[in-house]
Amino acid sequence: MSTDLSGAVARSLQSLRAERGWSLDQLAHRSGVSKGVLVAIEQERSNPNLATLARISDAFGVPVTRLIDVPDEPAVRITGPDQARTLWRGPSGGTGTIMTATEPPWAVEMWRWVLLPGEHAGGDAHGSASKEMIWVQSGTITLTVAGHRYQVTAGQCARFSGGEHHSYANEGDEPAEMTMVVVVPPAVSLLSRSGVDRGQRKCFELVMGENWDADARVGVPMIQMIAKQVSQCKDRPRAVRQIIDQQWLDEDSKQQLRETFRVTDADLVRYEREAALEARRRTRERYGTPVPTGPCDCDAEPVVDPSGRISCRRCGAEWTALDVRQVIDAQFLDEDSKQQLRETFRVTDADLAAREPQGPGLADDHDKSDAA
């Protein structure tokens, strides 16, 4: 990308952010482009590729030309080859050139593509409401949409949703030329007022808001991808957390997602504690009678001290060796597993026989054994 073009992109990015009152963090959330890359673009220290420009333009709801050219819009605008911008170059000399575009909302881009034999372009999905159309003038284009391949020959047209992953390839022996039209939807609000169901820890309802410029926590293309992954493991908070942690986002953005989907560190601790209590309740139901839970009726998790002392997390009551043995014996485990637990906590039959009835707590027993 030329220096003049990099400067135009930098100025356009700053202007569009100022119009909407967006911070760099907000634009990063919307577009899926990292804050560091956006800073470099605005400071003219980076030459963004076509995929990056497409993500940014999708977030703003404007055509790519709005990022590389900012003239006043006359009633009739006539452009020539000198105003076209080549934004993609193939390894063999193919080109992807944006010829012209209309202004938002519902902007339309017109492209001219030349793919030489063996060249491949595209692959990313755009905004969910975007549309693409191609008209092949010469050669044959192999169009792949959502994993399905289609052969589009000279004179034929194809139209499809730009929200699907798609790509173009020339698998023939002759150059292929096509005209592409891309319909860019307006920027949308991520969530409706009822879009977040915090009770179910999900955020899947994506609707177009009445105010196109309303702020959103995360860009629509990015949140759609994350929501699709989360929907497959929505009842497994740790799996949801792993999906978020693996995203290519700065830490502040990840933390916002963790809070949105309720999988922060504190949330995970709470879920695991609830799951442990539920497992204990199910064990009691399985046996038909309450399973011994220690020296008190607090129904709280025990705390194991490094010294070996076991006590109630809530009231501090210490467990005796007999308390520990009763709990182990009541677990729904095979006998070998139970015996391993008895040996670990020194509550085997031999251990209990060596202790006096109703003797000191487990920690004192350990001390006596260590002294012996």
C-alpha positions, 0 to 999 in steps of 0.5 A: 500500500502506498504512503498516500493510501496509508495516510488516507486510511489513517485520516478516514479511520480517525474521522469515522471514529470521531463521528461515532464517538468510538474509542480504539477499544470499541472499534477493536471490539466491533471489528475483531482487529486488535487495538495495536493494529488500529493504533499502527494504522492511525499513526501510518506505521502499518499497511493494512491488507484487504482482510483488515480493511474489510473488517474495519469497514464492516464495523463502521458499515461503510464501503472500503472506499470510504477508508481510502478516499474521503471526497465530498459526495456530489449529486452525480459522481463520475470516476475513472481508472485513476481513482480506482484502488488495487487492494489485492495482488496475487502471487502471479500478478492477479489483482483485486481493484475496487472501482467505485462505491456508494455512501452508507447506509447500505453501501455498495462496492464494485470490484474488478478481479483478475485471477491468474491460473493457480491464484486464490483470493478471499476466505473471510466472512463479512457482516451477517447481512452483507451480500455479494454478487459476481459476473464472470467475463472470461475464464472460470472461477471456482467459488467456494461458499461455506465449504461448497464449491461452485464452477462459474463460467464466462457469462454466468453470475452468482450471488450469495450471503457475504456472511459465509466464509467464501473464496475465489480461485482460478483452477484453469489454465487461462486468466479469469476476470470477474466483476464483483458487487458487495452490499455492505449493511449499516453498522448494527447494535450488538444487543437488543435490550433483552439480548443478554440472558444472564440467567442462562449465561448466554448472549446469542440474540443479534438484532438490528437496533433502531440506532445504527450508531449505537455503541456495542461491546463487541463487533457483530462479526466477532460476537457471531463467531464466539456465540456460535462456539459458545452455543455448543458448550453453553452448559460448560462454563470452563469450556466457554472460558477457554473459547474466550481466552483463545480469542485474538483480543487484548486482555480488556476485551477478553475480560468484557466477554468473560463478564458478558458470558459470566465466566470470570474467575469468581464465576467459575469458582462459584459454579464449581462450588455449586456443582460440588454441593449438587454432587453431594446432594445427588449422592445422598439421594442415591443412598436414600439417607443423608450421607455423613458430611462431618462434625456439623450440619453446615453443609459447607465444603471442608478445608484441608490444612497443609498440616492435615487438619480438616475443618468446616469452611463455615463454622470451623469445626474439626473433623475426627478420624471417624468423621473422615472414615464415615464420609469415605465409606459412604461415597459411590466409589469402588472398594479399591478407590475407597481404600486409597482414600482411607490410606491417604487420610490414615483412617484404615481399620488398623489406623482406627483401631490404634486410636482411642474411641472419640479421641482427638481430631485428625490433625492430632492423630497425624502428629501422634503417628509422625512422632511414632 
